[in-house]
Amino acid sequence: MIALSKGVFETIAQISIDDVEQAFAIEPTALKKPIQCKIANNRLNVVAEIKVKYGANVNEVCESLQTRIFQNILQMTSLKCNLVDVRVNGFI
């Protein structure tokens, strides 16, 4: 059996955000990280807080990012995400 830490999923999600041109992860603070991964009952939940480029279609950016995170985690770890939640925290 191979165990994966939450940090692996956070890194994959960060790479996915970097791949989407009009999405940017929020700056991490002492109290908040831009990407949170929770594993409960063998289910992976990913929450990504982003800023969107001003003038971009927010729905398209969020849908594209959700798909990208889900597919990248599936391809790199063979695990399906139970939930990929993208929260828009502002604009750049």
Secondary structure, 3 states (H helix, E strand, C coil): CCCCCHHHHHHHHHHHHHHCCCEEECCCCCCCCCEEEEEECCEEEEEEEEEECCCCCHHHHHHHHHHHHHHHHHHHHCCCEEEEEEEEEEEC
